[in-house]
């Protein structure tokens, strides 16, 4: 049976969220391709990861080697090249993260597979795979084909697919490591994390984001009050950062952070595509904007067309009243 391989990404003892997004997209695609989905797990002492992944796929292919404990492009490439040549999967999927961008291009060259990067969608037409990519800064969606190809490789943008729910009872299969000698040239030394900001907006269940529509920095407290009443965090679109109303670590969008809260409340944000890329995966999107033609309303689940300076204080007061002060 045809097989789709998805590379599991993990770091510091945790499976990264992009892994489950890839599996969610692969499972939907597999229905059209009459294929099975397998997760490739490279690492050391990853038994718990394998158990978790088995709930999402038909099988988990585990290669356990202490040299795979931390990501190293050269080492990962050696193992994946071996697996791809041995199993000949129809499609290999890797996350379009710093991890994937380092790995996928050289892996595609070595395995002689056509590669489409930074994809936001995958389609099947007449039994052939098509990839959807954004071009010209996100203004155009291009459908990319792979003429003459019988196997494919893609990297998928974070947030492109929903993670889906566990429900499979996949088998866990151990594969021998093809690493026979030390691979020189690259060596993992350690993690250097960016300095953490005051608030991590990516972990919040409720995000209240402001845009140019609040007019000036002095109006931020009006929206901060609403965020506080909702038990959420304050975020923003790029103009608010450019105008120095909020720090860069609060920015949502293509050049900021990707968030997926349960509730995303956009206040005075027009909804440019760069911003939408960073929040379209939210469970519920609510927009407040006095411009009824603002693009944000095209993706919002609920919209309020009115002056935010009337709506926001009224919402804060109602929430305060409902919570008993």
N, C-alpha and C positions, 0 to 999 in steps of 0.2 A: 504493500500500500504506500501511496505517496506520503511524504513526511515534510512537515514544517519544523525547522529548528529555531528555537528562540534562546538567545544567550542570556542567562540569569546574571544580573549585576548585583554585587554585594560589596559592602565596605564597612569596616569596623564592627563586624558582628551583626550586620543587618542587611536583609535583602532590600534593595532600593525600590521605591515605588514604580519606577519605569519598567521594572521586570513584569509586574502584574498588568501594566498597560499593554505591553507587547503580547502577553499571553491572551488578554481579552480580545485584542484585534486579531490575533492568529486563530483563535477559536471560531470567530465569525467567518473569517476567510476560508477556513478549512471546510466549512459546509459547502461552499461553492466549488472547491477544488477536489472534493471527496478525498480529503487527506487527514492524517492524524497530526497532532501537535506534540512535540517533545521539547522539554526544556533542557538545555545543556548547562550543567553546574560544574564549574571548575573551581577548585579550592582545596582546603585541607581541614578535616574534621567538620564537615558540613552536613552531618546527619539530620539535624533539625531543619536546616534549609530544605533538604530533599523531601522530608515529610510534608512541609508546608507547600512546596511546589506541586507535589503529587495530587493535591486537590484541584489543580487547574489544568492538568495535561494528561495525555494517555500514558506518557512515560517520562521519567527524569533520568537523563544520562549523566552519571556522576564520574568525574575523573578526580581522584584524590591524590594529591602530591603536595608536599610541603612547599615546593617551589611555586605553587599556585595559590598560596595563602593570601597574597596581596596581588593586585593587578599589576602585570608587567606585560606590555604590548608584545614584546619579542617572544616571551614564554607562552602567552595565550595564543599567539598566532601559530606557533609550532603545533600545539595540541589541536586547535580548531582545523587547521589544514588537514591533519591526519583524519579527524572525524568526518569532515566534509568529503574527502576523497573516498573514505571507506563506506559511508552511508548514502552518499549522493542524494541529499535532500532536495526536494523541489525548490524550497525557499529557505534562506537563512536570514533571520531577523535580529538586528542589533539595535540597541537604543542610540539615539543621536545625542549622546552626552559627551563630556570630555573623554570619557572611557571609550565610547564607541567611535568617536571621530579620530582617535589615535589608532585604533585597531582596524576598522573596516577597510579603508583604502588599500593598505598593503596586503591585507588578507585576501581581498578581491583579486588583486594582481597575482598573488601566489597560486590561488585556486582557479584562476582564469574564469571568474564569474562576473557577469555584468552587474554593476552596482548603481543603485539610485539612492542618494543621500537626503537626509532631512525631509522625509516624506510625511505628509499629513493624512494620507489615505491610501488604501489598496483596493483595487477592483479586479474583477475577472470578467473578460469578454471573450466569448467563443473559446473558452478553455485556456486563454492566455492571461498572464498577469499584467496589470497596468498599475503604475504608481502615480499618486497625485502629489505634486510639489508646488510650492509657492515661488513665484519669480517676481523680479522688479520690486523687491522690498515688501512682498506680500500683496501687491496690487492685482496679480493674476495667478490663478490656479492652473497649472499645466499638467496634462495627463501624459505620462511618459510610458512608452512601450519599450520592449526588449526584443527587437527583430531577430528571429532565428534562434533565440535562447531556449533552452530546455530546463535550465536551473537559474535561480536568481538570488541576489543578495540586496537587502535594503537596510537603511538605518531609519528609525522612526522618531519623530520629534516628540518630546515629552508633552503629555496632555492631548495627543492626537486621538487616543483610544481610551475608552472607559475600562477600568480594571476588571469589571465583572465579578462574579461570585464563585467561590469554590463549590464544587459539586461532582468532580471527577474522582475516580479511585485509581489513579495512575500507578503503574509499577515503577519501582526504583531499580535502575540497572547500573551496575558498576562497570566501568570501562577501564582497561589498563592504560596507564599513562605512557605516551610515546616518548617521553623525555628520558633520554639515555645518558645525557651528559649535561654539564652546566652550560647554560647559554650566556655567553659574555656579551658585553656591549651596553647592557642596561641592568641596573640593579635597584631594587626598591629600598629606599632609605627611611621613609616615614611620611606621615601626612603633615602638611602645612595648611591649616584651616584659615580661611579669611576671618578677620576679627568680627566677632558676633555683634550685631546691633542691639539696641535696647529691646526690640521686639522682633520675634521671628514670625513674619506675616504668613509664611508658608504652612505653619502649624495651627493656625487659628480656625475655629469652626465658623466664626462670623467675621467678615471683613467689610468695613465701611470705607469706601475709597472716594477721595475728592479729586476734582479736576479744576480746570481754569474757571469753571462756573462759580466758584466761591469768591472770586474777584480779588481777594487780598488775604495775606497771611493772618491778619487780625480777625478774620471770620472763622478761622479753624476751630475755636472753642465751641461754636454752634454745632459743628458736626462731631467733634470729640465727645460732646455730651450724649449724642445719639449712640455712638459706638460704645460708650460706657454703659448706657442703659441696656443695650443689647448684649452686653458681655463680650463685645468684639474688640478688634484692633483697628486702628486708623491706618489706611494706606492711601496711595495716590497714583495718578497717571503722570507721565513724564513732564508735562508743563509745570506741575507743582514742584518737581525737583529742580527743573531749570530755573524757576523763579525763587528757589531756596526757601520754599515754604516748609518742606519736609526733607529729611535726609534720603539719600539714594537707596538705603536698605528698605525703604517703605514703598518703592516703586513697583508697580505691577505692569507687566507688558513684555514686549519682545526684547527690549534692552534692560529690563528689570527682572522681576521674579515671577514664576508661575505659581498660582494659588488655585486650590480646589476646595474652598470652604463649603459648608452646608448652605450658608447664605452669603451672597455677595451683593452689597448695596452700593450702587454707583451714584454718587451725588455730584451733579454739575459736570459730568463727564460725557463728552459727545459720542465716544465710542469708536475712535479711529482703529483701524485694523491692528496696528501695533499693540494697542492696549488690550484689545479683545483676545489676542493670542495668549495672553498671560492669565486670563480668567474664564475663558469659555467653558472650562471643565467643571465650574461650580455647580452644585446641585440645584440651587435656586438663585436666579439673578433678578434683582429689583433695580429699576432705574428711576431717578428723579431728575427731570430736566424740563425747562420751560419751552424748549424747542421740540415740537412734536415730530419734526423730521430728523431728529438726531439719530445717527446709525445705531446707537446703543439699544434703541427700542426694537431693532430687528432681531436681537438675540435675547432680550429680556423676557422672563416669564411673567413679570408684572411691571407695569409702568405707571408713573404719575407725571402728568404733564402740568406743571405748575411751578411757581417760584419756590426754589428750595428754601429760601429764608422764611417762607410761611409754612412749608410742609415739615421741614426738619424739626423746628421747635415744637410743633403740634404733635409729631410722632413721639418725641422725647417725653413730652408731658403725659401722653396717653400710656406709654410704657411704664413710666414712673407711677402713675395712678394704678395701673393693673398690678404692679408688683407691691403695691402698698407703700410707696415711697422709698 
